[in-house]
């Protein structure tokens, strides 16, 4: 079973490409949006974006470390 924002959802199998990302369509099975459709990034795209954000954060932290070291 898949979950999105804490609610059970069922993937429809439909994937749409938008803004250079793949989005998977789903239907909410519970909660206030039950029966409505929504989209979320595919697992692969979400993982790739997470790795990119972590790499950017680490690069930023490395830059701050160099600044601190140069001030000593």
N, C-alpha and C positions, 0 to 999 in steps of 0.2 A: 504494500500500500504506500502511496506517495502522500506527502504532506506539503502544503504551501502556506506559510505564515500561520502555522498551527492548526490548519484545517485539513481534513482528509480531502484528497482530490483524485480524480481518475484521468489518466492521460488519454487523449483521443488518438494519438499517433500522428496528428497533423503537425508538421514543422514548417515554420515560415522564416525566411531570411530577411532581416531588417537591420539596418545600421551595422552591417558587417558582422552580425551575430545570428545564431540560430535560436529561434524561440519555439518552445513546445506548447501546444494548446492543451488545456485541461478543463475539466468540469468540477466545480466544487460539489462535494457530496454532503457537507454539513456546514453549519454556521449560517450567518445572515445572508450569505451569497449562495446558498445551496441551489443547485440547478443552473447557475450562471457559469459562463466560460471565462477563462483567464489565460494569460500566457506567462511563461517564466523562461529564463535562459536554459538551454539544455545543460545537462550535468557537465559535459565536456567544456562548453563555453564558460560556465560558471567557475570550473576548476582552473581553466586557463587565465581567466580574469583575476582570480584570487592569487595565482602565482605571480602575475604581472604586478598587482598591487603590493604584494609582499616584497618583490624585488625593488620596486620604486621606493618603498618605505626604507628598506635596508640601504639603498643608495643615498637617500636623504640623511639617514643616521650617520653613515660614513662621512658625508660632507660636514655634518656638525662636529664629529669627532676630530676631523682635520682642523677645523676652525679653533676648537678648544686647545688642541696641541700646539697650534701656531701662536696662540696668545700667551703661552707659558714662557 
